[in-house]
Amino acid sequence: MSAKNGSIKLVAGNSNPALAQAIAQGLDLPLTKAVVRRFADMEIFVEIQENVRGSDAFVIQSTSFPANDHLMELLIITDALRRSSARRITAVLPYFGYARQDRKSGSRTPISAKLVANLITQAGVDRVMTLDLHAGQIQGFFDIPTDNLYAAPLMVRDIKDKFDLSRTMVISPDVGGVARARGLAKRINTPLAIVDKRRERAGESEVMNVIGDVAGYTCILIDDIVDSGGTLVNAADALIAKGAKDVYAYITHGVLSGGAAARITNSRLKELVITDSILPTDAVSKAPNIRTLPIASLISDAIARTAAEESVSSLFD
């Protein structure tokens, strides 16, 4: 496969090699030969080991844990490609770390998502491709074209295959996620309910109330990120207490830090479905009620369309 102007080169960092390989297979292209390694003092060294002059380069790198290391890898790979005369560089970020810091949360706090967007732009990236940004307005933090892909079509297909939609209800785990949940409920023609929660401190949440009648329904929680898992576990408990038959969760980005996998395993969630935008840890892979939904085909299609200068938004029509 060739781009409209120059060949396609796929360069992978160390954040998610399995996803990068799957994307390459979807495009029927090899990953570009490159070395991304550490010196003894943990400085990052990058060497592109084949000619990329005039090429349309795509750097596949989630800025997931360890976020700072993977971000620096992305910046240094970009610099190496720019100095190797790549015609265009697209940063493919299946998971955009720092996205939750998209506004000032206090008087003297940063907007780190904007800072990271500036770093990526100044490093020499010409275009950004990402998946289910925490907030859509983060696209405006970049002064370069940004494509925000959506995992919803993949989730809708999976939900339609596995559930009786006549007794299914979509649930937003908080008020801020209502628009996302409403959009999915509309796609599968099911009712919508909301879990109202109060967050007492960072990383912890306490469910307060369920808005809507969930009795007898199979409930599907929808969100973009699951980190500690506390919100989902508490929401599942609240829904079951209100008479829900079963509770499932479909979340795009499985951050699942600390003991989150064990917390999900021991919860009343029937199943948590996440995408592979973030490389699953061993604990996540072994959890009996956590399942991974592949997104390589979505990203490879978007890359192919970008390289051919075709519409990406038509993927979601």
Secondary structure, DSSP 4 states (H G I P E B T S, - for coil): -EETTEEEEEEE-SS-HHHHHHHHHHHT-PBPPEEEEE-TT--EEEEE-S--TT-EEEEE----SSHHHHHHHHHHHHHHHHHTT-SEEEEEESS-TTTT--S--STT---HHHHHHHHHHHHT--EEEEES-SSGGGGGG-SS-EEEE-SHHHHHHHHHHHS-GGGEEEEESSGGGHHHHHHHHHHHT--EEEEEEEEEETTEEEEEEEES--TTPEEEEEEEEESSSHHHHHHHHHHHHTT-SEEEEEEEEE---TTHHHHHHTSS-SEEEEETTSPPPHHHHH-TTEEEE--HHHHHHHHHHHHTT--SGGGG-
